[in-house]
Amino acid sequence: MQPYRIAVMASGSGSNFQAIVDQVQKGKLDVSIELLVCDRPQAFVVERAKEAKVPVFAFNPKEYASREAYETLVLKELQDRQVDLVVMAGYMRIITNVLVEPFFGRMINIHPSLLPSFPGVRAVEQAVEYGVKQTGVTVHFVDGGLDSGPIIAQRAVEIHEHETADSLTERIHAAEHVLLPQVVRWLREGRVSLDGRRVSVRL
């Protein structure tokens, strides 16, 4: 098989990035992590990448005139490395067509709810506050909207009677760490087909 090159975009602690690294190091995920893109140079995910010997492109958005300006640099980094798949794993910025168009169908995001419920920030807190009995995680293609792209896979997480946002977040993360590497594996193996908003997976 040809090498399958991925890049990860993240803004925070990077637990989903680490979940992918762990699967690669265990020989359970046959991909090459070519790059970490981070919009917060001090984020812990940068340290995780250095530990895993993954190249890092970190930048401060405030130093650029527009999103398009820094995304043009990100795009060059991705293209120079011939990246096959971009994985947004806790990247906390909406991206523009500078990145969406060249990578449509090859860019995925993980979100801590069962979309279309609770898009955007504070998804876990919103689920607890609203009183739903079940939430979960969603991996979807990125289309430039707010968590609005075609859904590839979801995993449900029950909400317990005395649940807090913190306790639910912990279980949401556990589900994410299983689902995200699984979807990357499906894409690497050519199992995922996209037709409009409908996504089919050959298991």
C-alpha positions in Angstrom: 0.0 0.0 0.0 1.1 3.6 -0.7 1.8 5.6 2.4 -1.3 7.4 3.6 -0.3 10.8 4.9 -2.5 12.7 7.4 -2.2 16.0 9.2 -3.9 16.9 12.5 -5.3 20.3 13.3 -5.8 21.0 17.1 -5.9 23.9 19.5 -5.8 22.3 23.0 -4.4 19.5 25.0 -4.5 17.1 22.1 -5.9 13.9 23.6 -7.5 13.0 20.2 -4.1 13.6 18.5 -2.5 11.3 21.1 -5.2 8.6 20.5 -4.2 8.6 16.8 -0.4 8.5 17.7 -1.0 5.6 20.1 -2.8 3.6 17.4 -0.1 4.2 14.9 2.7 3.3 17.4 0.8 0.1 18.3 0.7 -0.9 14.6 -3.1 -0.7 14.5 -3.4 2.3 12.2 -1.4 2.3 9.0 -0.9 6.1 8.5 1.9 8.5 8.5 1.3 11.6 10.7 3.0 14.3 8.6 2.1 17.4 10.5 0.4 19.0 13.5 -1.2 22.4 12.8 -1.9 24.4 15.9 -3.2 28.0 16.3 -2.0 28.2 19.9 1.8 27.8 20.1 1.7 27.2 23.8 -1.0 24.4 23.7 0.0 21.0 25.2 -0.7 19.3 21.9 2.5 20.9 20.6 4.5 19.0 23.3 2.7 15.8 22.4 3.7 16.2 18.8 7.3 16.9 19.7 7.4 13.8 21.9 6.0 11.8 18.9 8.5 13.4 16.5 5.7 14.9 14.4 6.5 18.1 12.6 4.6 21.2 14.0 3.3 24.3 12.2 2.2 26.6 15.0 1.0 30.1 14.5 -0.7 33.0 16.3 -3.8 34.1 14.3 -3.5 37.6 15.8 -0.3 38.2 13.7 -2.2 37.9 10.4 -4.6 40.3 8.7 -7.3 37.6 8.1 -8.1 33.9 8.3 -7.4 33.6 4.7 -3.8 34.9 5.2 -2.8 32.2 7.7 -4.8 29.5 6.1 -2.9 30.1 2.8 0.3 29.2 4.8 -1.4 26.2 6.3 -2.5 25.0 2.8 1.1 25.3 1.5 2.3 23.2 4.5 -0.3 20.5 3.7 0.3 20.5 0.0 4.1 20.4 0.4 3.7 17.3 2.5 1.2 15.7 0.0 -1.3 15.2 2.8 -4.1 12.8 1.9 -6.4 13.5 4.9 -6.8 16.4 7.3 -8.1 15.5 10.8 -9.6 18.4 12.8 -9.3 17.2 16.4 -10.3 20.0 18.7 -9.3 22.8 16.3 -11.4 25.7 17.6 -11.6 27.9 14.6 -14.1 27.9 11.7 -12.1 27.5 8.5 -12.6 29.3 5.2 -12.8 28.0 1.6 -9.0 28.4 1.4 -8.8 25.0 3.1 -12.3 23.6 2.6 -12.2 23.6 -1.2 -8.9 21.8 -1.8 -9.6 19.2 0.9 -13.3 18.7 0.6 -14.0 15.0 1.1 -10.5 14.7 2.6 -11.0 16.8 5.8 -12.9 15.5 8.8 -13.8 16.9 12.2 -14.8 15.3 15.5 -17.5 17.0 17.6 -18.7 16.1 21.1 -22.4 15.7 20.4 -24.7 13.7 18.2 -25.0 16.2 15.5 -27.2 18.0 14.4 -27.9 18.5 18.1 -25.6 21.0 20.0 -23.2 22.3 17.3 -20.5 24.8 18.2 -18.9 25.4 21.5 -20.1 24.1 24.9 -21.7 21.1 23.3 -21.3 18.9 26.4 -22.5 21.6 28.8 -25.5 22.3 26.5 -26.5 18.6 26.6 -26.4 18.5 30.4 -28.3 21.8 30.7 -31.0 20.8 28.2 -31.6 17.5 30.0 -31.2 15.1 27.1 -30.8 11.5 28.1 -28.2 10.7 25.5 -25.5 12.6 23.7 -22.3 11.3 22.0 -19.6 12.1 19.5 -19.8 12.6 15.7 -17.1 12.4 13.0 -18.1 14.3 9.9 -16.7 15.8 6.7 -15.9 19.5 6.9 -17.9 21.7 4.6 -17.1 25.2 5.9 -20.3 25.5 8.0 -20.5 25.2 11.8 -20.3 21.4 12.4 -22.6 21.0 9.4 -20.8 18.6 7.1 -21.9 15.1 6.1 -21.9 12.7 9.0 -19.5 9.7 8.7 -20.0 8.0 12.1 -21.5 8.6 15.5 -21.2 6.9 18.9 -23.8 7.4 21.6 -23.0 8.2 25.3 -25.7 7.9 27.9 -26.2 10.8 30.3 -26.6 9.6 33.9 -29.1 11.1 36.4 -26.6 13.1 38.4 -24.2 13.9 35.5 -22.0 16.9 35.5 -20.3 18.5 32.5 -17.0 17.3 33.8 -18.0 13.7 34.3 -19.7 13.6 30.9 -16.7 15.2 29.2 -14.5 12.4 30.5 -16.8 9.8 29.0 -17.2 11.8 25.8 -13.4 11.9 25.4 -13.2 8.1 25.9 -15.7 7.6 23.0 -13.8 10.1 20.8 -10.6 8.2 21.3 -12.2 5.1 19.9 -14.2 6.6 17.1 -11.7 9.0 15.5 -8.9 6.5 14.8 -11.6 4.1 13.6 -12.9 6.6 11.0 -9.3 7.4 9.9 -8.7 3.7 9.4 -11.9 3.4 7.3 -10.8 6.3 5.1 -7.3 4.9 4.8 -8.8 1.6 3.6 -11.1 3.3 1.1 -14.3 2.2 2.9 -16.0 5.5 2.9 -18.1 6.9 0.1 -19.6 10.4 -0.1 -22.7 11.2 -2.2 -24.2 14.6 -1.4 -25.0 14.5 2.3 -25.1 10.7 2.4 -22.1 8.8 3.6 -21.8 5.1 3.3 -19.2 2.9 5.0 -18.3 -0.6 3.8 -17.6 -2.6 6.9 
